[in-house]
Amino acid sequence: MLKMAERVVVYRRTSTRKQHLGLDAQEADIARYLAATGAQRIATFEEQESGKVRSSDRPELAKAIAECRAMQATLLCGKVDRMGRRRADMLTLIGESGVRVAFADEPHASSLSIGVKAVVAHEEGEAISARTKAALAAAKAKGVKLGNPLGAKTFETYRAADKAKGGAGNTAATEGAKRAADQFAANLRPKIATLLASGMSNAQIAADLNAKGVPTRRPGAKWYEMSVKNLRARLGL
């Protein structure tokens, strides 16, 4: 268990934008850990990335590790599988990152138990992948159209317009979609800037936008902490 005066850098991860509840659960575990240990949180890094992606290819995790090295702090994750689901990659990171790693769901974990949990996380990841592929194959066999129909429809609209002008379609479609996203973000810049100036976090901004009925780019969808973060990144805020 961490000592009272020890400092931690928190790393949180979800695989998709829809897993906002996963972030809440991670934060709850982390909060309990901090309360139990008296450790001081000095920074929080968060990203949306598949657990199959190597740790070396996750920019926010790299920043968290760099912060730990600079501040001589411990890297704190909610669970082992939030670090990733690649067994060898996780064990290498834990062993060679140069920083101490702790997990909120097991404050007394030893190197051996962490290694075992890494193996279990890897096996769970393989099982999830197999089940997902089987479910998608079954849905496809039944004639279910896979993918994001809204995104595909928008893309095809730009492609058709370009082809009507004699173009190939793909490049213009991509550029058109980007312009639309940039314009959507630009329209929200004043509102987001005002909320940021009031001291709101991404989660609080998302709640405020939902409460005020501010539409997202996808009709009927809601604002989440990660979608606000992505919007701010596009706006450079």
C-alpha positions as CSV (number, residue, x, y, z in Angstrom):
1,M,0.0,0.0,0.0
2,L,1.2,3.5,-0.7
3,K,2.5,5.6,2.1
4,M,0.7,8.7,3.3
5,A,3.0,11.2,1.7
6,E,3.4,9.4,-1.7
7,R,2.2,11.0,-4.9
8,V,0.4,9.4,-7.7
9,V,-0.3,10.1,-11.4
10,V,-3.6,8.6,-12.4
11,Y,-4.1,6.9,-15.8
12,R,-7.6,6.0,-17.0
13,R,-8.6,4.3,-20.3
14,T,-11.7,3.2,-22.1
15,S,-11.8,1.4,-25.5
16,T,-14.7,3.4,-26.9
17,R,-16.6,6.7,-26.4
18,K,-19.6,4.8,-25.2
19,Q,-17.8,3.5,-22.2
20,H,-18.2,6.7,-20.2
21,L,-19.6,4.6,-17.3
22,G,-16.3,2.7,-17.3
23,L,-14.5,6.0,-16.6
24,D,-16.8,6.7,-13.7
25,A,-16.2,3.2,-12.2
26,Q,-12.4,3.7,-12.6
27,E,-12.6,7.0,-10.9
28,A,-14.6,5.6,-8.0
29,D,-12.0,2.9,-7.4
30,I,-9.2,5.4,-7.6
31,A,-11.0,7.8,-5.2
32,R,-11.4,4.9,-2.7
33,Y,-7.7,4.0,-3.0
34,L,-6.6,7.6,-2.5
35,A,-8.9,8.0,0.5
36,A,-7.5,4.7,2.0
37,T,-3.9,5.5,1.4
38,G,-3.8,9.3,1.8
39,A,-1.8,9.5,-1.4
40,Q,-1.8,12.8,-3.3
41,R,-3.0,12.9,-6.9
42,I,-0.8,15.3,-8.9
43,A,-2.1,14.6,-12.4
44,T,-4.6,12.6,-14.4
45,F,-4.2,11.3,-17.9
46,E,-7.0,9.7,-19.8
47,E,-7.5,8.3,-23.3
48,Q,-9.8,6.3,-25.5
49,E,-7.8,3.4,-27.0
50,S,-8.1,-0.3,-27.5
51,G,-6.4,-2.5,-24.9
52,K,-4.8,-4.3,-27.8
53,V,-2.8,-1.3,-28.8
54,R,0.8,-1.4,-27.4
55,S,1.5,0.8,-24.5
56,S,4.3,2.5,-26.4
57,D,1.7,3.6,-29.0
58,R,-0.6,5.3,-26.4
59,P,0.4,9.0,-26.1
60,E,-1.5,9.7,-22.9
61,L,0.0,6.7,-21.1
62,A,3.4,7.8,-22.3
63,K,2.7,11.3,-20.8
64,A,1.6,9.7,-17.5
65,I,4.8,7.7,-17.3
66,A,6.9,10.7,-18.1
67,E,5.1,12.7,-15.4
68,C,5.8,9.9,-12.9
69,R,9.5,10.0,-13.7
70,A,9.7,13.7,-13.5
71,M,7.8,13.9,-10.2
72,Q,9.1,10.6,-8.7
73,A,5.5,9.5,-8.4
74,T,3.6,6.2,-8.7
75,L,1.5,5.4,-11.8
76,L,-2.0,4.5,-10.5
77,C,-4.6,2.7,-12.6
78,G,-8.0,1.4,-11.7
79,K,-7.3,-2.2,-12.8
80,V,-4.6,-4.1,-14.6
81,D,-6.7,-4.4,-17.7
82,R,-6.9,-0.6,-18.0
83,M,-3.1,-0.7,-18.7
84,G,-3.9,-3.1,-21.6
85,R,-4.7,-6.6,-22.4
86,R,-1.4,-7.7,-24.0
87,R,0.3,-9.9,-21.4
88,A,3.9,-9.4,-22.5
89,D,3.4,-5.7,-23.2
90,M,2.0,-5.1,-19.7
91,L,4.7,-7.0,-17.9
92,T,7.4,-5.2,-19.9
93,L,5.9,-1.9,-19.0
94,I,5.6,-2.7,-15.4
95,G,9.1,-4.1,-15.3
96,E,11.0,-1.6,-17.5
97,S,9.1,1.7,-17.3
98,G,11.3,2.9,-14.5
99,V,8.2,3.9,-12.4
100,R,6.3,2.1,-9.7
101,V,2.8,1.0,-10.8
102,A,-0.2,0.5,-8.5
103,F,-3.7,-0.6,-9.1
104,A,-6.7,0.8,-7.2
105,D,-8.6,-2.5,-7.1
106,E,-5.7,-4.3,-5.3
107,P,-3.7,-1.9,-3.1
108,H,-1.6,-4.6,-1.6
109,A,-0.7,-6.3,-4.8
110,S,2.8,-7.9,-5.1
111,S,4.8,-8.3,-8.2
112,L,3.7,-11.9,-8.5
113,S,0.0,-11.1,-8.1
114,I,0.2,-8.3,-10.7
115,G,1.9,-10.7,-13.1
116,V,-0.9,-13.2,-12.6
117,K,-3.5,-10.5,-13.1
118,A,-1.8,-9.5,-16.3
119,V,-2.0,-13.0,-17.6
120,V,-5.7,-13.2,-16.7
121,A,-6.4,-9.8,-18.4
122,H,-4.7,-11.1,-21.6
123,E,-6.8,-14.2,-21.6
124,E,-10.0,-12.2,-21.0
125,G,-9.0,-9.9,-23.9
126,E,-8.6,-13.0,-26.2
127,A,-12.0,-14.3,-25.1
128,I,-13.7,-11.0,-25.7
129,S,-12.2,-10.7,-29.2
130,A,-13.4,-14.2,-30.1
131,R,-16.9,-13.5,-28.8
132,T,-17.1,-10.2,-30.7
133,K,-16.0,-11.8,-34.0
134,A,-18.5,-14.6,-33.6
135,A,-21.3,-12.1,-32.8
136,L,-20.5,-9.9,-35.8
137,A,-20.3,-13.0,-38.1
138,A,-23.7,-14.2,-36.9
139,A,-25.2,-10.7,-37.4
140,K,-23.8,-10.4,-40.9
141,A,-25.1,-13.9,-41.7
142,K,-28.6,-12.6,-40.8
143,G,-28.3,-9.6,-43.1
144,V,-27.6,-7.0,-40.4
145,K,-25.7,-4.0,-41.8
146,L,-22.6,-3.4,-39.7
147,G,-20.8,-0.1,-39.0
148,N,-22.0,3.4,-38.4
149,P,-24.8,4.1,-40.9
150,L,-24.9,7.8,-40.1
151,G,-21.2,8.2,-40.8
152,A,-21.4,6.2,-44.0
153,K,-24.4,8.2,-45.1
154,T,-22.7,11.5,-44.6
155,F,-19.5,10.3,-46.3
156,E,-21.5,9.0,-49.3
157,T,-23.3,12.4,-49.6
158,Y,-19.9,14.2,-50.1
159,R,-18.7,11.4,-52.4
160,A,-21.7,11.6,-54.6
161,A,-21.5,15.4,-54.8
162,D,-17.8,15.2,-55.9
163,K,-18.5,12.5,-58.5
164,A,-21.3,14.6,-59.9
165,K,-18.6,17.3,-60.6
166,G,-16.4,14.7,-62.3
167,G,-14.2,13.9,-59.3
168,A,-13.2,10.5,-57.9
169,G,-15.1,11.1,-54.8
170,N,-13.0,9.7,-51.9
171,T,-10.7,12.7,-51.3
172,A,-13.5,15.2,-51.5
173,A,-15.6,13.0,-49.2
174,T,-12.9,13.0,-46.6
175,E,-12.3,16.7,-46.9
176,G,-16.0,17.4,-46.8
177,A,-16.5,15.4,-43.7
178,K,-13.6,17.2,-42.0
179,R,-15.0,20.6,-43.0
180,A,-18.3,19.7,-41.5
181,A,-16.7,18.5,-38.2
182,D,-14.6,21.7,-38.1
183,Q,-17.7,23.9,-38.7
184,F,-19.7,22.1,-36.0
185,A,-16.8,22.6,-33.5
186,A,-16.4,26.3,-34.5
187,N,-20.1,26.9,-33.9
188,L,-19.7,25.6,-30.3
189,R,-16.4,27.4,-29.6
190,P,-18.0,30.4,-27.7
191,K,-20.1,28.2,-25.5
192,I,-17.3,25.8,-24.7
193,A,-14.9,28.7,-24.0
194,T,-17.3,30.3,-21.6
195,L,-17.8,27.0,-19.7
196,L,-14.1,26.4,-19.5
197,A,-13.6,30.0,-18.2
198,S,-16.1,29.2,-15.4
199,G,-13.8,26.4,-14.3
200,M,-15.9,23.4,-15.5
201,S,-14.2,20.0,-16.2
202,N,-15.0,18.1,-19.3
203,A,-17.5,15.9,-17.5
204,Q,-19.2,19.0,-16.1
205,I,-19.3,20.6,-19.5
206,A,-20.9,17.4,-21.0
207,A,-23.6,17.5,-18.3
208,D,-24.3,21.2,-18.9
209,L,-24.6,20.7,-22.7
210,N,-27.0,17.7,-22.1
211,A,-29.0,19.7,-19.6
212,K,-29.4,22.6,-22.1
213,G,-30.3,20.3,-25.0
214,V,-27.2,21.2,-27.1
215,P,-27.2,18.7,-30.0
216,T,-24.2,16.6,-30.8
217,R,-23.2,15.8,-34.4
218,R,-25.1,12.5,-34.2
219,P,-28.9,13.1,-33.8
220,G,-30.2,11.7,-30.5
221,A,-26.8,11.1,-29.0
222,K,-25.6,12.6,-25.7
223,W,-22.5,14.5,-24.7
224,Y,-19.9,12.6,-22.7
225,E,-16.6,13.5,-21.0
226,M,-14.6,12.0,-23.9
227,S,-16.7,13.8,-26.6
228,V,-16.1,17.1,-24.9
229,K,-12.4,16.3,-24.7
230,N,-12.3,15.5,-28.4
231,L,-14.2,18.7,-29.3
232,R,-11.7,20.7,-27.2
233,A,-8.8,19.0,-29.0
234,R,-10.3,20.0,-32.4
235,L,-10.8,23.6,-31.2
236,G,-7.4,23.8,-29.5
237,L,-8.9,24.7,-26.2
